[in-house]
Amino acid sequence: MSNAVLGLPVRRGLLYLMVAGVAWGTAGAAASLVYRASDLGPFALSFWRCAAGFVLLLIVRLLGRRRVRPAASEPLRRKALRIVTTGVGLAVFQTAYFAAVADTGLAVATVVTLGAGPVLVALGARLTLGERLGIGGTIAVGGALSGLAVLSLGPAATVRPSGVLLALVSAAGGSVMTLLTRRWGRGGGTDASETAVWTFAVTSLCVLPFALAEGLVPHTAQPVRVLWLLGYIATVPTALAYALYFMAAAVVRSATVSVIMLLEPVSAAGLAVVLLGEPLTPTTLAGTLLMLGSVAGLALTEMRTAAADEPALG
């Protein structure tokens, strides 16, 4: 199935993924600020993020419905399975990540989550999708993991085993979501906008019971600040970023998606310095540059592959 049939050029998909990765990197910092200003827990934060994201994406979909060409038909059973499975994966991914941020800090949680992601996705894509990285892709993944290892050597919060475990659970959930999005996107007939809307609905329902037990309404002396942060989390790193992600992940190879998403810890590291007051050390800078180089290298590899397979594309 060609990317042209799927309706999105690979080059544009790469750009969408880069924007999504940078936007996601701001979610952890915003979550840290929410934790500082209130007693909201990770389940409640995840619920509000998904519920508000669902409403926003649904409004955008309804407003733009007349201007969007209908996607090819997809069997109802497959669509339901795809959306439910993706929704559960997203619930595990983001709730475990927020819990890891609360437990072991933004830097450690982000490094472990995004460091494990490429390894899990590359292994899963090889076993389930038959995708091969090639020499260039292998070097890029190795460089990305080296960057994350270097970044983890910088001054960070105390590493807590429970937080590391939560980050690994988050990485597993995100890897499953990436692999399934790519697998079902190959068959055509998927509607990225519809997928994003109903995935967030499923995720909200999955998280709601735990959020109710934890406490949905935060106690805070700064209600305006907390509401502003929740609104930001729901719009930029949620509604916008995931809409772009679901459109792009169906046409870009899974391992490439996982490495480009390493822009998230790069973005998070920058915010940790500017917003949270963490020092910019040589190890932080070196790790960031290694990851950016890996993202650029793998993006070039993906574009060459696309150009070879589809000379007329984009």
FENFEN-V732551 format. One line per field, one symbol per residue. phi: phi as a letter, one per 30 degrees, with the letter a starting at -180 (. if undefined). psi: psi as a letter, one per 40 degrees, with the letter a starting at -180 (. if undefined). burial: 1 if it has 24 or more other ideal C-beta (glycine too) atoms within 12 Angstrom, else 0. Layout:
phi=???
psi=???
burial=???
This chain:
phi=.dddddjbdddddddddddddddddddddddeddddcacdcddddddddddddddddddddddcddccdedddbeeddddddddddddddddeddddddddddbjdddedddddddeedddddddddccidcdidddddddddddddddddddddbdedceddddddddddddddddddddddddddiiccdddededdddddedddeedddddjdcdcacbddddddddddedcddcedddddddddddcceeddedddddddddddddddddcciddccedddddddddddddddddddddddddddbeddh
psi=hidddeehiddddddddddddddddeddddddddddeaehiddddddddddddddddddddddedeehhiiiihhddddddddddddddddddddddddddddeiddddddddeddddddddddddddefhhdidddddddddddddddddeeihiihhhddddddddddddddddddddddddddeieihdddddddddddddddddddddddhdhihiegddddddddddddccecddddddddddeeeiidddddddeedddddddddddddeeiihiddddddddddddddddddddddddddddgdeh.
burial=00100111111111111111111111111111111111011111111111111101110010000000000000000010011011111111111111111111111111111111111111111000101010011001111111110111010110000011011111111111111111111100111111111111111111110110010101000000010011011111111111111111111111111111111111111111000101000011011101111111111111101100000010
